[in-house]
Amino acid sequence: MTEELLLWCRRLWDRHLVMGTSGNVSMRLDDGDLLVTPSQRGLGYLHAEDIVRVDLDGQPRDPAQRATSELPLHLAAYRTRPDVRAVVHTHPTMSVVWSKTGALFPRDTVGARESLGTCAWTPYRKNGTQELADLCAAEFERGINLVVMERHGVTAIASTIEEAFMQTELAEEAARIAYFSQGIAF
């Protein structure tokens, strides 16, 4: 599963859905542990030995490793939704731009209506905090699978990491289309 996680991290990087050391990804293992990306590392440059294995309390199995600062968000998603096997948290440019409007981007294109799952917008909370994790968990509990966080980014949850990636990519495309169509009379 580590190689699968690394594959999708590289795809997030290649699609410019993460930049620098932003973004983090996790997967739930069959035994309940999580594989998570490390803190302060670019997702496009990770290796198998960089991935952190944590228990459901967030404790690293190897105390020398440090999981992403957004671990509370990942843990909250898994605790709230037993069906979730993957969490993808990114800071894609157009989704962040749109998040500053105080509303979700329109989902009025064919791709957004047919393929993008349920979404919600949440007000700003400091990154890495339990407050942010709880706010997003409340949306996940309502059946929402993608949260756009004001001035922050996007978190997608799914039963597979591929699906969480696809939802992230679709959200960014919907935000991009909404941004570029502003002010255009049809």
C-alpha positions in Angstrom: 0.0 0.0 0.0 2.9 2.3 0.5 3.7 2.3 -3.2 0.1 3.0 -4.0 0.1 6.0 -1.7 3.4 7.2 -3.3 1.9 6.9 -6.8 -1.0 9.1 -5.9 1.2 11.6 -4.1 3.3 12.0 -7.3 0.1 12.4 -9.4 -1.1 15.2 -7.1 2.3 16.8 -7.5 2.3 16.4 -11.3 -1.2 17.8 -11.6 -0.1 20.9 -9.5 -2.7 20.1 -6.9 0.0 20.5 -4.3 3.1 22.7 -4.3 6.2 23.0 -2.0 5.5 21.1 1.2 1.7 21.6 1.1 -0.8 18.8 1.1 -0.9 15.4 2.8 -2.4 12.0 2.1 -3.3 9.0 4.2 -4.7 5.5 3.7 -6.3 3.1 6.3 -4.8 -0.3 6.5 -6.8 -3.5 7.1 -5.5 -3.7 10.7 -6.8 -0.1 11.4 -3.4 1.6 11.3 -2.9 4.5 8.9 -0.1 5.3 6.4 0.3 9.1 6.3 2.7 11.4 4.6 5.3 13.1 6.8 5.5 16.7 7.9 7.2 19.4 5.9 8.0 17.2 2.8 7.0 17.7 -0.8 4.6 15.0 -1.9 6.3 14.7 -5.3 9.6 13.6 -3.7 8.7 11.1 -1.1 10.1 7.6 -0.8 8.7 4.5 0.9 10.9 5.0 4.0 9.3 8.5 4.4 5.8 7.3 4.9 4.7 7.3 8.6 2.6 4.5 10.0 0.4 5.6 12.9 -2.3 4.0 15.1 -5.8 5.4 15.3 -4.7 7.6 18.2 -2.1 9.2 15.9 0.9 7.7 17.6 3.7 6.8 15.1 4.8 3.2 15.2 8.3 4.5 14.7 8.8 7.4 17.2 11.6 8.9 15.1 9.0 9.8 12.4 6.8 12.8 12.4 3.4 12.7 10.6 1.8 15.6 8.8 0.6 18.5 11.0 -2.9 17.8 9.5 -3.0 14.4 11.2 -6.0 15.5 13.4 -8.0 16.1 10.2 -7.2 12.6 8.9 -8.0 10.9 12.2 -11.3 12.8 12.4 -12.3 11.6 8.9 -11.6 7.9 9.7 -13.3 8.1 13.1 -16.4 9.7 11.6 -16.8 7.5 8.5 -15.9 3.8 8.8 -16.3 3.6 5.0 -13.4 5.9 4.4 -10.1 4.2 3.4 -8.3 7.3 2.0 -8.0 11.0 2.7 -6.4 13.5 0.3 -5.8 17.1 1.6 -4.5 19.6 -0.9 -4.1 23.3 -1.5 -5.0 23.6 -5.2 -4.8 27.2 -6.4 -8.2 27.8 -7.9 -10.1 26.0 -5.2 -8.3 28.2 -2.6 -9.0 31.3 -4.7 -12.7 30.4 -4.9 -12.8 29.5 -1.1 -12.2 33.2 -0.3 -15.6 34.1 -1.8 -17.3 32.6 1.2 -19.2 30.0 -0.9 -18.7 26.8 -2.9 -17.9 27.2 -6.6 -20.9 26.5 -8.9 -21.2 22.8 -9.9 -23.0 23.6 -13.1 -20.8 21.8 -15.7 -21.5 18.3 -16.9 -18.3 17.0 -15.2 -19.1 18.6 -11.9 -22.8 17.6 -11.9 -22.2 14.0 -13.0 -18.8 13.1 -11.4 -18.0 15.4 -8.5 -19.5 14.1 -5.3 -21.1 15.9 -2.5 -19.3 19.1 -1.4 -19.3 21.6 1.4 -17.6 24.9 2.2 -16.3 25.6 5.7 -15.1 28.9 7.3 -11.5 29.4 8.1 -9.9 27.6 11.0 -6.2 27.4 11.8 -4.5 24.5 10.0 -3.5 21.5 12.0 -6.0 22.2 14.8 -8.6 19.9 16.4 -11.1 22.8 15.7 -10.5 22.4 11.9 -10.7 18.6 12.2 -14.0 18.8 14.1 -15.5 21.3 11.6 -14.7 19.0 8.7 -15.7 15.9 10.5 -19.2 17.4 11.1 -19.5 17.7 7.3 -18.2 14.2 6.7 -20.7 12.9 9.2 -23.5 14.5 7.1 -22.3 12.4 4.1 -20.2 15.1 2.5 -17.1 13.7 0.7 -15.3 16.9 -0.2 -14.8 20.0 1.9 -13.5 23.3 0.6 -11.9 25.1 3.5 -11.8 28.9 3.4 -8.3 30.3 2.7 -6.8 26.8 3.0 -7.6 24.0 0.6 -9.6 20.9 -0.1 -10.0 17.6 1.7 -11.5 14.6 -0.1 -12.4 11.3 1.5 -13.3 8.1 -0.3 -13.2 4.3 -0.2 -10.1 4.4 -2.4 -7.2 6.8 -2.8 -7.9 7.0 -6.6 -11.4 8.2 -5.9 -10.2 10.8 -3.4 -7.7 12.0 -6.0 -10.4 12.2 -8.7 -12.7 14.2 -6.5 -9.8 16.6 -5.7 -9.0 17.0 -9.4 -12.7 17.5 -10.3 -13.2 20.1 -7.6 -10.1 22.0 -8.9 -11.4 21.9 -12.4 -14.9 23.1 -11.3 -13.3 26.0 -9.4 -11.1 26.8 -12.4 -14.1 26.9 -14.8 -16.1 29.0 -12.4 -13.2 31.5 -12.0 -12.6 31.9 -15.7 -16.3 32.2 -16.5 -16.9 35.1 -14.1 -18.2 38.2 -16.0 -18.9 36.3 -19.2 -22.4 36.8 -20.6 -23.9 33.7 -22.2 
